[in-house]
Each structure stands twice: as structure tokens, then as C-alpha cells.
């Protein structure tokens, strides 16, 4: 119907914004994805430390927790990657510890699961109140994730399905095809940009909510509901492999996990709005840390 932008225009957009390799220094290759992810992590750590001061948590403890969460997320994301492609890795066991697997970013939900486990462990060992720590961590996560998704777009990974919509993008970089399996010369949904925009919006919403927070777990619950909804919708437009499609390809495992996040977040809000109490943020870890008082 003439609604799609000229293919050369969309290819030009992707070519200008997509740089899998940022620059090279001799034998050292610096990838754009890595630089953007690292930048996002640093900014998220700085914001989490700032937020810790606001709610009365020790900022040094939150900073240290953030560092441990990075390592936990990296390990868990790789484990999820291997489990989600189990048949491939069973047939090619040497690939489990290959350079390709090591360089892979893994899966976001795997990293999220690893981070959650690390928060549980660290909060208990350091006697920190659990839900306030989760709130601080959840408030910062979308910022890191948004920049990470821009890195995905630069690398060409996590690409979308073919589309005729005018904002479809056409990738032409052969390095992206080699490194991420990105289809070249085909108009695709820019799912990386969809998610980056949604995560920047989520970050702003959580910042606003933090200024009006009424109970512990409120930010964590909001993040679960926001991201779960966002990811469940965007999954319909993604075309990259390895997302564990189910029910004859109609849904992915990521969407099922997303629904679980939404219900978990709603449960946190239901509990909090009922007015349950918890120790203040400076209190020690205890089972009661799951309850939800007003935050001063």
C-alpha cells in the first residue's frame, strides 16, 4: 500500500546505528555491546547506591551486592542458555565451555534468577532487610537493561521477525550475521529498540514511584508487573532462536515466566496495600522482611 519506507532508508538507519565492533586497538577488539552493557551496569550501580542512602540502607553494602549480582547473573544466564538449548549442547558437549558460549550474553531471565538468589543470600549473610534491598535493586535494573538492549541493537542480536511496517530495519553488517546470526537484507521488527524504550520508561516510572513509595516491595512488585507485561508482548515480535518455543510455537518460555512475574508483582502489591508491617530499612534480615510497612 506504499506505507513502508524505502528499503534503502531503513537499511541506512540500521547501518548507521549498528556497529557490532566499536573499535580495534591492534589485536584487541572492543565490542559496542560490551561497552553499552558495562556503561549501563555502572550507571545502575551508582543509582542503586544513591537510592540506598534515600531509604536508609548502607550504600557500601548495596554497591558490593551489585558487584556480586553481576557475577551471579553472568553464571546463571549461561546456565539458562545451556538448559534452554539442551539438545544442542548434549549433542555438542564441548560447546558448553567454548569461547562462543563464554562470549554469549546468555539469557536475561537466567541473569535475573541469579541476581534474585544472590540478593537472598547476601541479605541474609549481611543481615539486611530483604524487601528494601530488592526495591533498591529493582529500581536500578531497568536503566542497565535499557542500555544493554541498545547494545543488542548495535550487535544485531535479539532481532525481530520480518515486517513490512515503516519502522522496520534492515541489517547489512556481515559481522552481525557471523556473530549473532542476524538476517541480512530483510526488514525486521526493531525489537531491541522496543525493549530499550520500554525499559527507559520503566526506569522513569520507578523513579517517580520511589518518591511516593508507601510500602516495602512496592518497587519490586511494580518492576515485575511492568517488565513481565513488556516482555510478554515483545516476545510476539521477536524472531531470534533459542527462546524455547512451546505449544506448537505459539508461546515462548519467556512469556510463561513473564506471566509468573506479573502475578508475583501483583501479589506484592496486594500484600503491601493491605498494610502489613516490616522492620525499617536499617533492620536485620528476618522472615518478617517480606511484609510491607510505609517507608519514611
Phi, psi and omega in degrees: 000005179081012183276336183284142175293155178305141184300325181292331178291315180290324176295323178295321179299311181295321181295321182290324184268346188255114178221088180305321178251118182288310175194169179232138175241092184064239180274357182267124178254126178254115183271139180300320180303312182297320180295316181291320177297314179298319178297317179296319180297316180297314179297321179294320178297318180296318179292320179298319178296319177298316181295327179299319179298318183298318186264002175089020174264152179292116185298327179294322178296319180293321177298312180298318177301318180301320179295315179296324179296325179300312181293319179296320180294320180298315181293312183293326179295325177289321179298315179298319179302314181295315181295323182287340177240043189301318181300320179295315184286332174294320179285336181229066186300334180294340181284344181300320181250027181280165177298322180299316178292321179297319182283340180295145178286346183078207181244144182296316183293329173297315177297322178296317179298317178298320179295320180297315179299318180297321178297316177303310184294313184294317181298321180290315182295322183265003177057049177256148178292129193292304186296319175301324177294318177298319180300313180298317181294316182294326181295328184270335188301316182300330179295314178295319183293322180299313178293326176298321179291328172297324174297321176299318180294319179297327181273338181090001181277172179055039187283166183263180177282160176301145181211155173253006180295151186295339180263010174298150181241149180243118179271142182230357185281119183293333178294325178294319178297322181286318186277324188237359182071024183293128176294134180255146176074015181237134177288122185236153170298129176281068186298332177297320180286325175304311185287324177299315180297317180296321181288324174298319178295317178301318179300314180297319179296321180288328174297315178296319179294323180299329179287345183234021187298134184252334183208154177293138184093354183292317181289318177300313179298318179297318179298314180302316181291318181294309184289322178302315178295313180303310185291321180300322180285312184296330180303329180295338184256356181277145182236002181284150181281174174083019180259010177056071179289144184224169178053053179060035174082008182278330180226158175249161176302325180299325179289323177295317177298322180299319178297320176299320177297316181300314180294322178296315178298318178297322178296321178297319179291320179299316180294317182294319181290343174284349174087023176296158186249153173223165173297156176299167187300333181277359183284171181278161177294136174202165177304332180290351180297348178278348178282178195219095177267177172289145177259132181290000000 
